[in-house]
Amino acid sequence: MRTSAQPTSLFASANTTKLVAALFFCACSFHAVSQTATPEPATVAASASASAVDDAEQQIRIDFNLEKYPTITYLDSNGNPTSATEFLKHINAKEHFSMVKTIPSDGGPRKAILSLKVDAPEPENRKSKLNIKLGDTFPEFQLKQVDGSVVTKAAMQGRYTLINFYFAECAPCNQEILELNALAQQHKNMHFMAVTFDSVEDTKAFVVDKKFSWPVVPNQLDFINKIGIGAYPSFVLLNPKGVVIGIEGASGVTASDKSVSAWVNRLVAASSKTKQ
């Protein structure tokens, strides 16, 4: 599933002030971000002095969906400002780093802070922040999809159901779309639902632009917080009775699985054997 030379595990959260935080790890790990505001270091304007820096910053903006962020701060492992060129060297070397995106609710300019995390320890297990666990009956829900139709948990019972939590500016979420579309084609006897805190308008644009074939439920920050999702992309797999049999972020898929599809296939096969 992961073939890019760039770090590809993005973990993020969102709250009512639209603060989005992310932590990238080359190793598989999870991170749950507090739902309170995160203090920011001093912000410096994105560098645009030399051609090399311009090229490096442009690559970073494209790779991590930062085109809409006029100000990007680059910090080294000691918390000191560094250049986009130097930061990109560390990214290409697959070193740990964190990224905090700030989207002001008043429509002000967006800012991003990228900070190197050399030999950073794995964060506390994200699952401890969830409000669901394996073996739980998934909470009842009645949600309005982007096409205006309503989906309920009751309507999904009787089949395995995979729920994907994502948001449009999450780079790894975007990278999963082709695989998720293929997964839905492979398992036409399953239910699929994608949930996002993005607005209806943004979600419609995302679905069209990315050709995302799943049913999508937009504007669901309250539901996401109810479940306790703090990392993106995340997946919850339910058995036909609505019981949780799998909870993972994209990077939490085991090495033996190698992909979300393999993870789903393994858990569905194991669950089917248990029923026999």
N, C-alpha and C positions, 0 to 999 in steps of 0.2 A: 504493500500500500504506500510506503514511504520511500521514494527514490530520489527526491530532490536533495541537492547538496546543502541547501539552506536548512536551518532549524525549522521543524515543522510542527511542533507541539505547542499549541496556543491555549492558554488558560485565562479566562476572563470573567469579570462579573459586571453587573450593571445595577445602579440604584436609581432612586427618583431624581437625582441631580444629574443623571446621565454620565456618571463617572464610569469609565470602562478601563479595567486594569488587566494586564496580561503578563504571563511569565512563560518564557520559552526555555525548554530544556532539550539538549540533544539526547540525553537518557530519558527513558520513559518515566514520567512522574506526574503527580497531580498537584494542583494548588487551588485552595479555596480562599478567595479574597474577601475581606471584611466588607459588610454592607455600609460602612461609614466612610466618610471622605478620607482620602489618603493625602497626607502632607506632601507638598511638592518641593523639590530642591529649586534653587534659583534657576530661572529659565533664561537661556541664551538663544538668540535668533539663529536659525539654520544658516550654516555657512554657504556662501556662494562666490567665493573669491577666486578659486582656481578651477581650471577645467576638470582636473581629476576629482576634486571635491564635488563639483557639480554632478559628474557622472556617478560617483558613489552615492550621493544623496538621492539622485533620481532612481537608482536601482533599489535603494532601501524604500523609497516612497512607493514604488510599484510593487515590490515583493511583499510589503506588509500593509498595503492599502492605506497609505498615508498621503495620498495626493491632495486631500482636502485639509491637510494640516500645515498652515503657513509657518509654524514654528516647531522645530524639532531640536531637542537638547540631547547631546551625546555625552555620556559620562563614562570615564574609565573605571577600573576595578576599585580605585580609591575614592571615587565620587567626584573627581575633577573633570572639567570640560575637556573633550577631545574632539577630533575632526570626524566627519563622515567617512573619510578615506580610511583612517585608522580603525574606526569602529567596524567597517565592512570587512577588514582583514580578519578581525576576531570572529565575526559571524561566519565567514567562509572557512575558518578553522574549526567551526562547530563548537565554539566556547559558549558557556552559559551566559545568558543575558536576560534582563527583564525589560518590559515595555509597559508604560502607563499612558493611556489615551484619555485626555480630558475633553469632554464635549459639553460646554456650558449650556444649561437649560434656557438661558436668555438669548441664545443664538450668537453669542460672542465667538471670537476666533478660537479654533481648536488648537490644542497643544499636545505634543507627544514627547515623552522622556524615555530614552533608551539608555540602559545602564548595564555595564558588564558585570557578570557574576562569576568570577573565576573560582573553580572548585566549589561552587555553591552546594550545600547539602540539599538533599531532596526535601521538599516542604512536607508539612504534616499531611497525612493522607486525606485527600479531598472527601472521601466517603464519610468521614466522621462529621462533616458539616451537612450531609444530606438528611432529609426528613423521612427517607424511605430506606429500606434495606432488603437484601435478598430474603425471599419468603413472605414479604409483606403483600397484602392486597393493595394494589395501586388505588389511590384516592379516586372517588367519583369525579367526573368532570363533564361540563357542557360548554363547548368552546365554538366560537364563530370562526369559520375558515375564511381565507382570503377571497374566495368566490362567493361569500355570503351565506353558504350553507352551514348548518350546525352539526358538530360531531360530538358524540357522547361515548363514555366508556362502555355503556351497555351495548351500543351498536357495534363495538369492536370485539366484544367477547365472542368466543367460539373459534377464534383463530389466534395464532401468534401475532403479536403487535410489537413493532419497533418504533420507538419515539426518539426523534433526533432534536436536540436543543442546539440552536445556532444563532448567529447574528451576521448581518451582511458584511460588516467590516472585519470579520474574523478570517484571516488568510487561510488557515488550515480548513476551516469550514468550507470555503470555496473550493479547495483542492479535493474535497470529498465528493463533490456533486456527481461527477461522472460515475464513481463507484456506487453511490447511493441509487442513482437511476438504474444502473445495471442490476443492483440487488433487488430492486422492486420488480424488474422484469423477470429475474430468476425465481422469485418467490411470489407468484401471483395469487397464491392461497394465503398470504399474510396481509395484515393491515400495516400501513405505514403512515406516520404523522410527524411533520416537522413543526417545532414550536419556536417562536422568536419574540423578543421584546420590541423588534422593529415596528414602525408604523405600518398601517395598511398600504399607504402609497409606496413606501420604500420596499415593502415585501412584494408588491405587485411588480415593481421594476426589477427586483432581484430574480423573481421566478421567470420572468421573460428573458432577462439578460443571460442568466445561467442555464436556462432551459431545464429548470428543476421540475421533475415530474411528480414529486410527492404532494399530497394534500398539505397545505401549510396554514398554520394558525398564527396570525400576527398579533402584536400589541398585547402580549401576555406576560408582562413583568410580574404581576401578582401571582399568577399560576406558577411561574418559574421559581419565585421566592417560596411559594408554598411547598414545592418539591425540594427546595434547597439546592438547586443547581448553582454551582459556582465556577464551573469550568466549561469551556467551549472548544470544539464540539463535544457534546456528551450524548450518551445513548442509554435508554432504558428499554429492556426487552421483557415483555409480558407473555405468559403462557395463555392458552385459550380461556382459562378461568380468571384472567386478570391479575395473576400473581407475578411478582417481580422475580425473574430468573436471571437477569443480567443487568449490571450497572457499570458503565465504563465511559471514559473519555477516549478520544481517538488514540492517544498515545498509551492508554492503559491496556490496549489489546496485547495479548501475550506474544512473545517472539514466535511461538509455534503457530499462532494464528496468522500473523503477518498482515491481516486486513480485517476490516469490519465485517466483510462477507464471511470470512473464515470463522470469525468469532461467533457470528449469528448461527452459522451452520453447525458449529460444534455444540452450542448450547441447545439449539432446537433438537439435534440428534440425541443429546443426553436426556433432555426432558421427555422426548418421545419414548425412549427406552424405559424411563421410570414409570410411565403410564401403563406399560405392557405388563 
